[in-house]
Amino acid sequence: MLDSIISHINDYLSTYVLVIILVLGGLFFTIRTKFVQFRMLKEQFRCVSEKPKAKGSVSSFQALMVSTASRVGTGNIIGVAGAICAGGFGSVFWMWIIAIIGSASAFVESTLAQIFKKKGIDGCYGGPAYYISSALKCRWLAVVFSVILILTYGVGFNMLASYNLQSTFSWNESFYKLDVNVHWMGADISFNAMPHIIGLVVACLVAFCLFGGGKRIVNATTLIVPVMGIAYILVALVVTLINIPQLPSVFQKIFSEAFDFKAVFGGFTGSCIMYGIKRGLFSNEAGVGSAPNASASAEVSHPVKQGLVQVLSVFIDTLLICTATAFMCMCSGVDPASCSSDAQYVQDSLRVTLGDVGPIFIMVAMVLFAFTTLLGNLFYVDKAFSFILKKEPGKKFRTVYYIIASLLIFVGAGQESSLLWGISDILMGLMVLINIPVLVILGKYAYRALSDYNKQRKEGKDPVFKSKSISLPVKTDYWND
């Protein structure tokens, strides 16, 4: 019954609300920023390579890695495979579209996060809750957003990431199958214990990292994300090249299904458009309001620099890694309908091309992707708690919620896939419903900052931001000198 209720709410929210807000919002920001995601592509790479002037500060690259750690995760593998299995090859096209137009939303939200960031003991911090509270003077809405963020990333996304991680071990049936029989309250219950065991191991590893502090999260993700991303893309490229004769027919099928409007509108909630948008949003999170929490932690001379860096993060996530998964699967010739699960579709696709080493590689990639996702998600949760409490969470408070977070990771490993996807989609949608309208209202400050940045670049300067240059009506912790 719970699964059915969640499914109906998710279908309604996705069909009648999210698709309109995300697409129209992304197009609006794209036009208002004069297509910043395209015309300033070179500048994005220049900004990400800058080093902070203060020793020990979080760099643009480190902030990129934390936000990419949350973006690049199980959604890039299982999410993409699920979109293809449920919505067809046309889902990939709409995944590209939502990333391209959504990257403008990512620019606006991350630039605003930098403008309204706060000073802390260990550096700067901020995010949607802070620009809602500071610029809109609406703390209650900021608190609501923070609570939803905690539920989305600490509960929904982390439980789903844990499930997706353990499901990739199913390729080895002899290892994955561990039947246990128990007598409970007068009834005999049988279940497979292996998902729970894997979930327990993952939960313990995450807890170990969490109790090491925030710097350990940054250091771990900075090390792991580039390595795993490059390795995954290279393997996907090899698989695609091996099956390159299939590529023309794959492209033909992507575009023919994407624009088969009769089929699309005949069953919109299960169409390629809906699955492409939902799984694309789950993967790149553009406009959701999560990445700005990482963006605000970077020490940069101008807010626009971090906005440009986050555009690059969306492109890395969807146009590179999600596309790599899609081509790797679609070029293999494996029929998605013949697979019992999304994970099996990916594993069978690699097994056809690379033999038994393929599923092993996917399993390793999923472990790394999911682990960094779990850490990145809890980085956001930590910042949300800081806002609600108006201070950094104390040691006892952190201990309690780290334990709860670890337990949720353990529980998520043994739940139903459809239930976890539905919960995650709904919670993420609620974040979008708050964040996008706020961006429309406050976006003027991001546009002014962009004009100021371009003006200084044309003068040959390394842009330095002053709040008075955009007529900011409120005093901020930074940019006032």
C-alpha positions in Angstrom: 0.0 0.0 0.0 2.8 2.4 0.9 4.5 1.7 -2.4 1.3 2.4 -4.3 0.7 5.7 -2.5 4.3 6.9 -3.1 4.0 5.9 -6.7 0.8 7.9 -7.3 2.2 11.0 -5.6 5.5 10.7 -7.5 3.6 10.4 -10.9 1.5 13.4 -10.2 4.4 15.6 -9.0 6.6 14.6 -11.9 3.9 15.0 -14.6 2.1 18.1 -13.7 4.7 20.1 -11.6 8.4 19.2 -11.9 8.7 18.9 -15.7 7.2 22.4 -16.1 9.2 24.1 -13.4 12.5 22.5 -14.3 12.2 23.1 -18.1 10.8 26.6 -17.9 13.1 27.6 -15.1 16.2 26.3 -16.9 15.2 28.1 -20.1 14.5 31.3 -18.2 18.0 31.2 -16.5 19.6 30.3 -19.8 18.2 33.3 -21.5 18.8 35.7 -18.6 22.5 34.6 -18.4 22.8 34.9 -22.2 23.6 31.1 -22.5 26.4 31.2 -19.9 26.8 27.4 -20.1 28.0 27.6 -23.7 29.6 31.0 -24.2 31.8 30.7 -21.1 32.9 27.1 -21.4 36.6 28.0 -21.6 36.3 30.2 -18.5 34.8 27.3 -16.6 38.0 25.3 -17.0 40.1 28.3 -16.1 38.2 28.9 -12.9 38.4 25.3 -11.7 42.2 25.3 -11.9 42.6 28.3 -9.6 44.1 27.8 -6.2 42.9 29.7 -3.0 45.1 32.4 -1.7 44.7 31.4 1.9 46.5 28.3 2.9 44.2 25.5 4.0 41.1 27.0 2.4 38.8 24.9 0.2 39.6 25.4 -3.5 37.2 25.6 -6.4 38.4 22.1 -7.4 37.7 20.7 -4.0 34.3 22.2 -3.9 33.7 20.8 -7.4 34.8 17.3 -6.2 32.4 17.4 -3.1 29.4 18.5 -5.3 30.4 16.0 -8.0 30.8 13.3 -5.4 27.1 13.8 -4.6 26.1 14.2 -8.3 28.2 11.4 -9.6 26.9 8.3 -8.0 24.6 5.4 -8.3 22.3 7.5 -10.5 25.0 7.6 -13.2 24.9 3.8 -13.5 21.7 2.3 -12.1 19.7 5.5 -12.7 20.6 5.7 -16.4 20.0 2.0 -16.9 16.7 2.3 -15.1 15.6 5.2 -17.4 16.5 3.1 -20.5 14.7 0.1 -19.2 11.5 2.0 -18.2 11.4 4.8 -20.7 13.4 3.5 -23.7 16.4 4.8 -25.6 14.7 8.2 -26.0 15.2 8.9 -22.3 18.9 9.6 -23.0 18.0 12.6 -25.2 15.8 14.2 -22.6 18.5 13.5 -20.0 20.9 15.6 -22.1 18.3 18.4 -22.5 17.7 18.7 -18.8 21.4 18.8 -18.1 22.1 21.5 -20.8 19.3 23.8 -19.7 19.6 22.9 -16.0 23.2 23.9 -15.9 22.1 27.5 -16.1 20.0 26.9 -12.9 23.2 25.4 -11.3 25.1 28.6 -12.2 22.5 30.9 -10.6 22.1 28.9 -7.4 25.9 28.4 -6.9 26.6 32.1 -7.6 24.0 33.1 -5.1 25.4 30.7 -2.5 28.8 32.5 -2.9 27.3 36.0 -2.6 25.4 35.2 0.6 27.9 32.8 2.2 28.9 33.0 5.9 32.1 33.0 7.8 32.8 30.1 10.0 35.6 28.7 12.3 36.9 26.4 9.5 36.2 28.7 6.6 33.1 29.8 4.7 29.8 28.0 4.3 26.3 28.6 2.9 23.6 27.4 0.5 19.9 27.9 -0.4 18.9 28.2 3.3 21.2 31.1 3.7 20.3 33.1 0.6 16.6 32.5 1.4 17.1 33.7 5.0 19.4 36.7 4.1 17.9 38.0 0.9 14.3 37.1 1.3 14.2 37.6 5.1 12.2 34.4 5.4 13.8 32.1 7.9 10.8 29.8 8.3 11.0 28.9 4.6 14.7 28.4 4.9 14.2 26.0 7.8 11.5 24.0 5.8 14.0 23.7 2.9 16.7 22.5 5.3 14.5 19.9 6.8 13.5 18.6 3.4 17.2 18.5 2.4 18.0 16.5 5.4 15.2 14.0 4.6 16.2 13.9 0.9 20.0 13.3 1.3 20.2 11.7 4.8 17.2 9.4 4.3 16.0 9.0 0.7 19.2 9.3 -1.4 21.4 7.4 1.1 19.0 4.5 1.5 18.7 4.3 -2.3 22.5 4.5 -2.8 22.9 1.7 -0.3 20.4 -0.5 -2.1 21.9 0.2 -5.5 25.4 -0.6 -4.2 24.4 -4.0 -2.8 22.3 -4.9 -5.9 25.5 -4.9 -8.0 26.8 -7.9 -6.1 23.9 -10.0 -7.5 25.9 -10.9 -10.6 27.6 -13.6 -8.5 24.6 -15.7 -7.4 26.7 -18.1 -5.3 28.0 -15.2 -3.3 24.8 -13.1 -3.2 22.5 -15.8 -2.0 22.4 -16.4 1.7 19.0 -17.8 2.8 18.2 -17.4 6.4 15.2 -18.9 8.2 13.9 -17.4 11.5 11.0 -18.1 13.7 9.4 -14.8 14.7 6.1 -14.3 16.6 4.8 -17.7 15.7 5.7 -17.4 12.0 8.6 -18.8 9.9 10.3 -16.1 7.9 12.8 -16.8 5.1 14.9 -14.0 3.5 18.2 -13.4 1.8 20.6 -12.0 4.4 23.4 -10.9 2.0 22.0 -7.5 1.1 21.8 -6.7 4.8 25.3 -7.9 5.4 26.6 -5.7 2.5 24.6 -2.8 3.9 26.1 -3.3 7.3 29.7 -3.3 6.0 29.0 -0.1 4.0 27.3 1.6 7.0 30.3 0.8 9.2 32.8 2.2 6.6 30.7 5.4 6.2 30.5 5.8 10.0 34.3 5.5 10.3 34.8 8.3 7.7 32.1 10.5 9.3 33.6 10.4 12.7 36.9 11.6 11.2 35.4 15.0 10.6 34.5 17.2 7.6 38.1 17.6 6.3 38.3 13.8 5.9 35.1 13.9 3.7 36.7 16.6 1.4 40.0 14.8 1.2 38.5 11.4 0.5 36.2 12.7 -2.3 39.0 14.8 -3.8 41.1 11.7 -4.1 38.5 9.2 -5.2 36.2 11.1 -7.6 38.7 11.9 -10.4 40.2 8.4 -10.4 36.9 6.6 -10.5 35.4 9.0 -13.0 38.2 8.7 -15.5 38.4 4.9 -15.1 34.7 4.5 -15.7 34.7 6.8 -18.8 37.7 4.9 -20.3 36.1 1.5 -19.8 32.8 2.8 -21.3 34.7 4.3 -24.2 36.4 0.9 -24.8 33.1 -1.0 -24.8 31.5 1.6 -27.1 34.5 1.4 -29.6 34.4 -2.4 -29.6 30.7 -2.2 -30.5 31.0 0.9 -32.7 29.1 -0.6 -35.7 26.0 -0.4 -33.4 26.4 3.3 -32.7 24.5 4.7 -35.8 21.5 2.6 -35.0 21.7 3.6 -31.4 21.6 7.3 -32.3 18.8 6.7 -34.7 16.8 4.9 -32.0 17.5 7.7 -29.4 16.2 10.4 -31.6 13.3 8.5 -33.1 12.0 7.5 -29.7 12.6 10.9 -28.2 10.4 12.5 -30.8 7.7 9.8 -31.0 5.2 12.2 -29.5 2.3 9.8 -30.1 3.9 7.2 -27.9 5.1 9.8 -25.4 1.7 11.5 -24.8 -0.1 8.2 -24.9 1.4 7.4 -21.6 3.3 10.4 -20.3 4.1 9.3 -16.8 6.0 6.3 -18.2 7.4 8.1 -21.2 11.0 8.7 -22.2 10.6 12.4 -21.4 9.6 11.8 -17.8 12.2 9.1 -17.1 14.9 11.2 -18.8 14.0 14.3 -16.8 13.6 12.4 -13.5 16.8 10.4 -13.7 18.7 13.3 -15.2 17.7 15.5 -12.3 18.5 12.7 -9.8 21.9 12.4 -11.3 23.0 16.1 -11.9 20.8 17.8 -9.2 20.8 21.1 -11.2 18.3 23.4 -9.5 17.7 21.1 -6.6 19.7 23.3 -4.2 22.2 20.7 -3.0 25.4 21.7 -4.8 25.3 25.3 -3.6 26.1 24.0 -0.1 29.5 22.8 -1.4 29.9 25.8 -3.7 29.7 28.2 -0.7 32.7 26.5 1.0 35.1 27.5 -1.8 37.5 30.5 -1.3 37.2 32.5 -4.6 37.7 36.2 -5.5 34.4 36.4 -7.3 31.1 34.4 -6.8 30.7 33.9 -10.6 33.8 31.7 -10.6 32.1 29.1 -8.5 28.9 29.4 -10.5 30.9 28.5 -13.6 32.6 25.6 -11.8 29.2 24.1 -11.0 28.1 24.3 -14.6 31.1 22.2 -15.4 30.1 19.7 -12.7 26.7 19.2 -14.3 28.4 18.6 -17.7 30.8 16.1 -16.1 28.0 14.2 -14.5 25.4 14.0 -17.3 27.1 14.7 -20.7 30.1 12.6 -19.8 29.4 9.9 -17.2 25.7 9.3 -17.8 26.3 9.3 -21.6 29.1 6.8 -21.1 26.8 4.5 -19.2 24.0 4.9 -21.8 26.3 4.1 -24.8 28.0 1.3 -23.0 24.6 -0.4 -22.5 22.9 0.5 -25.7 25.7 -0.5 -28.0 26.0 -3.9 -26.4 22.9 -5.3 -28.1 21.4 -6.5 -24.8 17.6 -6.1 -24.7 16.6 -4.1 -21.6 13.3 -6.0 -21.5 15.2 -9.3 -20.9 16.8 -8.1 -17.7 15.1 -8.5 -14.3 16.7 -5.4 -12.8 18.5 -2.2 -13.7 21.7 -3.4 -12.3 21.5 -6.6 -14.3 21.1 -4.6 -17.6 24.4 -2.8 -17.0 26.2 -6.0 -15.9 24.9 -8.1 -18.8 25.9 -5.3 -21.2 29.5 -5.4 -20.0 29.5 -9.2 -19.8 28.6 -9.5 -23.5 31.6 -7.3 -24.4 34.2 -7.9 -21.7 33.3 -11.3 -20.3 33.1 -12.0 -16.6 35.5 -9.1 -15.8 32.7 -6.7 -16.9 30.3 -7.3 -13.9 33.3 -7.2 -11.5 34.3 -3.7 -12.9 30.7 -2.4 -12.5 30.6 -3.8 -8.9 33.8 -2.0 -8.0 32.7 1.2 -9.8 29.4 1.1 -7.9 31.1 0.7 -4.6 33.3 3.8 -5.2 30.4 5.8 -6.7 28.0 5.0 -3.9 30.6 5.5 -1.2 31.4 9.0 -2.4 27.7 9.8 -2.8 27.0 8.8 0.7 29.8 11.0 2.1 28.8 14.0 -0.2 25.2 13.7 0.9 26.0 13.7 4.6 28.2 16.8 4.0 25.0 18.6 2.9 23.0 17.2 5.8 25.6 18.5 8.2 25.4 22.0 6.8 21.5 21.9 7.0 21.7 21.0 10.7 24.1 23.9 11.2 21.5 26.3 9.8 18.6 25.0 11.7 20.5 25.1 15.0 22.2 28.4 14.2 25.5 26.9 15.1 27.8 23.9 14.3 26.2 20.7 15.7 27.8 19.7 19.0 29.8 16.4 19.4 26.9 14.6 21.1 24.4 15.7 18.4 26.7 14.7 15.6 27.3 11.4 17.2 23.6 10.6 17.4 22.8 11.7 13.8 25.9 10.0 12.4 24.7 6.7 14.0 21.1 7.3 12.7 22.5 8.0 9.2 24.6 4.8 9.3 21.6 2.8 10.4 19.5 4.2 7.5 22.3 3.1 5.1 22.1 -0.4 6.6 18.2 -0.5 6.4 18.1 0.9 2.9 20.2 -2.0 1.5 17.3 -4.4 2.2 14.3 -2.4 0.9 12.3 -2.5 -2.3 13.8 -0.6 -5.2 10.6 1.1 -6.4 9.8 2.4 -2.9 13.2 3.9 -2.5 13.2 5.6 -6.0 9.7 7.0 -5.3 10.6 8.4 -1.9 13.8 10.0 -3.3 12.0 11.5 -6.3 9.3 13.1 -4.2 11.7 14.6 -1.6 13.9 15.9 -4.4 10.9 17.4 -6.1 9.9 19.2 -2.9 13.4 20.8 -2.8 12.9 22.0 -6.4 9.5 23.4 -5.6 11.1 25.8 -3.1 14.5 26.4 -4.8 13.5 27.3 -8.4 11.0 30.0 -7.4 13.5 31.5 -5.0 16.1 31.6 -7.8 13.7 33.4 -10.1 13.2 36.1 -7.4 16.9 36.4 -6.4 18.5 35.7 -9.8 18.9 39.4 -10.5 21.9 39.4 -8.2 23.5 36.5 -10.0 23.0 38.3 -13.4 24.5 41.5 -12.1 27.5 39.6 -10.7 27.9 37.9 -14.1 28.0 41.3 -15.8 30.5 42.6 -13.3 32.7 39.5 -13.9 32.6 39.9 -17.7 33.4 43.6 -17.4 36.5 42.9 -15.3 37.7 40.1 -17.6 37.4 42.4 -20.6 39.6 44.9 -18.8 42.2 42.1 -18.4 41.7 41.7 -14.6 41.4 38.7 -12.4 37.8 39.6 -11.2 37.4 40.7 -7.6 33.8 41.1 -6.3 32.4 43.9 -4.2 28.8 43.8 -3.0 28.3 47.5 -3.9 28.9 46.6 -7.6 25.6 44.8 -7.8 23.7 47.2 -5.4 23.2 44.4 -2.9 20.5 45.6 -0.4 21.8 43.5 2.6 25.2 43.3 4.2 27.0 40.0 3.8 29.9 38.4 5.7 32.1 38.8 2.6 32.5 41.2 -0.3 32.1 44.4 1.7 35.6 45.9 1.6 
